[in-house]
């Protein structure tokens, strides 16, 4: 029986004849950013195209991004998965913790916008998708534009204000030193116009003993209203699908954060759906469940 199930999975993931995969490059603020364009067998100007943004320090080829992109392709939906530069040229793979960190949230928002504009030249129906912190960055991008720059958005297990507060609260426990003096130092440097000044930090994001610019440290650890992804979504005018995993231990409060908005605060514009038994990364066949929800959402939106 297991061999049969395995064959079904392989056949499901097989690329249909006529489908295509293409590597793209885009110059954004002096750096070259990379992306993978996947198109279904029949690609036209009215074929839905999903611009995909990964999570923290990750990349376009990580399992969740590739898995969902390939599953969307099977459903006649194109995708454009890009890798955030994080201050580097032609960045590939996970960010190397040994590399100095010099990037801010606004960089990601600008890159999402650039790839979104590229996608608009390929399709009349562009959707944006973000996973984890990428979900927050997509929401920031949408909230910053008065006119909806896309037909709709999908947020996969997006970070919440509570999750961001938890990262700050656990800094001392994780890295052995309090956050406040480091954040104060970084904030003062930025205010004095010395945002590029390097700091030796016991930890930065997932990296121990990191060398990080003051502006990067302040951007990541400083509390700001933009970290409340649900509040950002409440401001945008286009349809939004929020997908939460019932076994998510990274951002376990997605349903609690977006529930009130989906239930009554958006007039049906915001949908909240649960993927039972999935974790934060929607591994294996859960990517198929995600693609099913996205395909239905796109059908409703169009």
C-alpha positions in Angstrom: 0.0 0.0 0.0 2.9 2.4 0.8 4.4 2.0 -2.7 1.0 2.8 -4.2 0.7 6.0 -2.1 4.3 6.9 -3.1 3.5 6.5 -6.8 0.4 8.7 -6.4 2.5 11.4 -4.8 5.1 11.2 -7.6 2.5 11.4 -10.3 0.9 14.3 -8.6 4.2 16.3 -8.4 5.3 15.4 -11.9 5.7 18.4 -14.2 3.0 18.5 -16.9 4.1 18.7 -20.6 4.4 22.3 -21.6 5.0 23.6 -18.1 8.1 25.8 -17.7 10.6 26.9 -15.1 12.8 30.0 -15.6 15.4 31.7 -13.4 15.0 35.5 -13.5 17.2 38.4 -12.3 16.1 41.9 -11.3 18.3 44.9 -10.3 16.8 46.5 -7.2 18.6 49.4 -5.5 21.9 48.5 -7.0 21.7 44.7 -6.1 20.7 41.8 -8.2 17.8 39.8 -6.8 17.0 36.3 -8.0 13.6 34.6 -8.6 12.1 31.5 -10.1 9.2 31.8 -12.5 7.0 28.6 -12.8 4.3 28.6 -15.4 1.6 26.0 -16.1 1.0 24.2 -19.4 -1.3 27.0 -20.6 0.1 30.5 -19.7 -1.6 33.6 -20.9 -2.1 37.2 -19.8 -5.1 36.1 -17.7 -3.3 33.2 -16.0 -3.1 34.0 -12.2 0.5 34.7 -11.1 1.4 34.5 -7.4 4.5 36.5 -6.2 5.9 34.4 -3.3 8.0 35.8 -0.4 9.8 33.5 2.0 10.3 33.8 5.7 13.2 35.0 7.9 16.7 34.5 6.5 15.3 31.9 4.1 15.2 31.8 0.3 13.1 31.0 -2.8 14.1 27.4 -3.0 13.1 26.3 0.5 10.7 23.4 0.8 7.5 25.3 1.6 8.0 27.8 -1.3 8.9 25.1 -3.9 6.3 22.7 -2.7 3.4 25.3 -2.9 4.7 26.7 -6.2 4.8 23.3 -7.8 1.4 22.4 -6.4 0.0 25.7 -7.8 1.4 24.9 -11.2 -0.6 21.6 -11.2 -3.7 23.8 -10.7 -3.0 26.1 -13.7 -1.5 28.9 -11.5 1.9 30.5 -12.2 4.2 31.6 -9.5 7.2 34.0 -9.1 9.2 33.0 -6.0 12.0 35.5 -5.2 14.9 35.6 -2.7 15.1 38.7 -0.6 18.6 40.1 -1.0 19.1 41.0 2.7 21.8 43.4 1.6 23.7 40.9 -0.6 24.1 40.6 -4.4 22.7 37.4 -6.0 21.9 35.8 -2.6 21.2 32.1 -2.7 20.3 29.6 0.1 19.9 30.4 3.8 21.6 33.5 5.1 25.1 32.6 6.4 25.2 33.7 10.0 29.0 34.4 9.6 28.1 37.2 7.2 27.6 40.7 8.5 24.0 41.7 8.7 23.0 45.0 7.2 19.4 45.2 6.0 16.1 46.6 7.2 12.4 45.8 6.8 11.9 48.5 4.2 14.3 46.7 1.9 12.1 43.7 1.8 9.0 45.9 1.1 10.8 47.6 -1.8 11.8 44.2 -3.3 8.3 42.8 -3.0 7.1 45.9 -4.9 9.7 45.5 -7.6 8.9 41.8 -8.2 5.2 42.7 -8.1 5.7 45.2 -10.9 7.6 42.6 -12.9 4.7 40.1 -12.4 2.2 42.7 -13.6 4.0 42.8 -16.9 3.3 39.0 -17.3 -0.2 38.7 -15.9 -3.4 40.8 -15.4 -4.1 38.7 -12.2 -1.3 39.1 -9.8 -1.5 37.8 -6.2 1.0 38.2 -3.4 1.9 35.5 -0.9 4.1 35.7 2.1 5.2 33.0 4.6 5.9 33.7 8.3 7.8 37.1 8.5 7.4 37.3 4.8 3.6 37.5 5.5 4.2 40.6 7.5 6.4 42.1 4.9 3.7 41.5 2.2 1.1 43.1 4.5 3.4 46.1 4.9 3.8 46.4 1.2 0.0 46.3 0.6 -0.8 48.7 3.4 1.7 51.2 2.0 -0.2 51.4 -1.3 -3.5 53.3 -1.4 -4.5 51.6 -4.7 -4.4 47.8 -4.4 -1.3 46.7 -6.2 -2.6 43.1 -6.6 -5.8 41.2 -7.0 -5.5 39.6 -3.6 -3.0 38.3 -1.0 -2.3 35.0 0.8 -0.5 35.0 4.2 0.8 31.6 5.3 1.3 31.5 9.1 2.2 35.2 9.2 4.0 36.6 12.2 1.9 38.5 14.7 2.5 41.3 17.1 2.5 38.8 20.0 5.1 36.7 18.3 7.3 39.7 17.7 6.9 40.8 21.3 7.9 37.2 22.3 11.1 37.4 20.4 12.1 40.6 22.3 11.1 39.2 25.6 13.1 36.0 25.2 16.3 37.7 24.0 18.1 37.5 27.3 17.1 33.9 27.9 18.2 32.9 24.4 21.5 34.9 24.2 22.5 35.4 27.8 22.4 39.2 27.7 19.6 41.8 28.0 18.2 43.3 24.8 17.5 46.8 26.1 21.1 48.2 26.2 21.9 46.8 22.8 18.6 48.2 21.3 19.2 51.6 22.9 22.7 51.7 21.5 21.5 50.8 18.0 18.6 53.3 18.2 20.8 56.2 19.3 23.3 55.4 16.5 20.5 55.5 13.9 19.1 58.8 15.3 22.6 60.3 15.0 23.0 59.3 11.4 25.3 56.4 12.1 23.0 53.5 11.1 25.8 51.8 9.3 27.9 51.5 12.4 28.8 47.9 13.2 27.8 46.2 16.5 29.0 43.0 18.1 25.8 41.3 19.3 25.5 38.1 21.3 22.6 37.2 19.0 20.7 38.5 16.0 17.6 36.8 14.8 18.8 33.1 14.6 22.5 33.9 14.6 24.8 33.8 17.7 27.7 36.2 18.0 26.6 38.2 15.1 28.1 41.4 13.6 25.2 43.6 12.7 24.7 47.2 11.7 22.9 49.5 14.1 20.1 50.1 11.6 19.5 46.4 11.1 19.4 45.7 14.9 17.0 48.6 15.5 14.8 47.5 12.5 14.4 44.0 13.7 14.2 44.4 17.5 12.6 47.9 17.8 8.8 47.7 18.5 6.7 49.4 15.7 3.1 49.4 14.7 4.0 47.6 11.5 4.7 44.4 13.4 1.0 43.9 13.9 0.2 42.1 10.7 -3.6 41.8 11.5 -3.8 45.6 11.9 -2.0 46.1 8.5 -4.5 43.7 6.9 -7.4 45.6 8.3 -6.1 48.7 6.4 -5.8 47.1 3.0 -8.8 47.0 0.6 -8.1 43.8 -1.4 -9.2 40.3 -0.5 -6.8 38.4 1.8 -6.6 34.8 2.7 -4.9 33.9 5.9 -3.8 30.3 6.4 -2.9 28.9 9.8 -1.5 25.6 10.8 -3.1 23.9 13.8 0.2 22.5 15.0 2.2 25.7 14.5 4.5 26.2 17.5 6.4 29.2 15.9 3.4 31.5 15.5 0.7 29.7 17.4 -1.7 32.7 17.7 -2.5 33.3 14.0 -6.1 32.3 14.4 -6.5 34.3 17.6 -4.9 37.4 15.9 -6.9 37.3 12.7 -10.1 35.7 13.9 -11.9 38.9 14.9 -11.0 40.5 11.6 -12.2 37.6 9.6 -15.4 37.1 11.6 -16.8 40.6 11.6 -14.2 43.4 10.9 -13.8 43.0 7.1 -17.2 42.3 5.6 -15.9 39.0 4.2 -12.8 40.5 2.6 -10.5 38.7 5.0 -10.8 34.9 5.1 -9.2 32.7 7.8 -8.7 29.0 7.1 -7.0 26.3 9.1 -4.8 23.5 7.8 -5.4 20.6 10.2 -2.3 18.8 11.6 0.2 21.0 9.6 3.1 22.7 11.3 4.6 26.2 10.6 6.2 25.0 7.4 3.3 23.0 5.9 5.6 20.1 5.0 5.0 17.3 2.5 1.4 16.9 1.3 0.2 19.8 3.4 1.5 22.0 0.5 -1.2 20.4 -1.6 -3.8 21.5 1.0 -2.4 25.0 0.9 -2.5 25.1 -2.9 -6.1 23.9 -2.9 -7.1 26.7 -0.6 -5.2 29.3 -2.7 -6.8 28.0 -6.0 -10.3 28.3 -4.5 -9.5 31.8 -3.2 -8.2 32.9 -6.6 -11.4 31.5 -8.2 -13.5 33.4 -5.8 -11.5 36.6 -6.3 -11.6 36.6 -10.0 
